[in-house]
Amino acid sequence: MDRLLWKYPEAKVLMFSPAVDTLRWVQAAFPVVKSAGVTDSHPLMRMPAELQPENR
């Protein structure tokens, strides 16, 4: 809903309408699950030898 108002400022006229109240209720009741973004399919399990500090 906030994105809609940001994109279309003239929609502020409808701010307190029943339609906007319904959209806010739906937005709160059914949150959108967003993807985690970029996932490394082969993560490093230990630090590479050339990056490890020397043991003294």
C-alpha positions in Angstrom: 0.0 0.0 0.0 2.8 2.4 0.9 4.5 1.7 -2.4 1.3 2.5 -4.2 1.0 5.9 -2.5 4.7 6.6 -3.2 4.3 5.8 -6.9 0.9 7.6 -7.3 0.8 10.6 -4.9 -2.6 11.6 -6.1 -4.0 8.4 -4.4 -3.5 10.2 -1.1 -7.1 11.5 -1.6 -8.2 7.9 -0.9 -6.1 7.5 2.3 -9.0 7.0 4.7 -11.4 5.2 2.4 -12.8 1.7 3.1 -10.9 0.3 0.1 -7.6 1.4 1.6 -8.5 0.1 5.0 -9.3 -3.3 3.3 -5.9 -3.3 1.5 -4.1 -2.5 4.7 -5.9 -5.4 6.5 -5.1 -7.8 3.7 -1.5 -6.7 3.6 -1.2 -7.4 7.4 -3.2 -10.6 7.3 -1.3 -12.2 4.4 2.3 -10.9 4.4 4.2 -11.5 1.2 7.0 -14.0 1.5 10.1 -12.5 -0.2 12.9 -14.6 -1.6 16.1 -14.7 0.4 18.0 -13.2 -2.6 21.2 -14.6 -3.9 22.2 -18.0 -2.5 25.6 -19.5 -2.7 25.0 -23.1 -3.9 28.6 -24.1 -3.0 29.6 -22.2 0.2 33.1 -22.6 1.6 33.2 -24.9 4.6 36.6 -23.6 5.8 38.8 -20.7 5.1 41.2 -21.2 2.1 44.8 -21.9 3.2 46.2 -18.8 1.6 43.9 -16.6 3.7 44.5 -18.4 7.1 46.7 -16.5 9.5 50.1 -18.2 10.3 50.3 -20.2 13.5 53.2 -19.0 15.7 
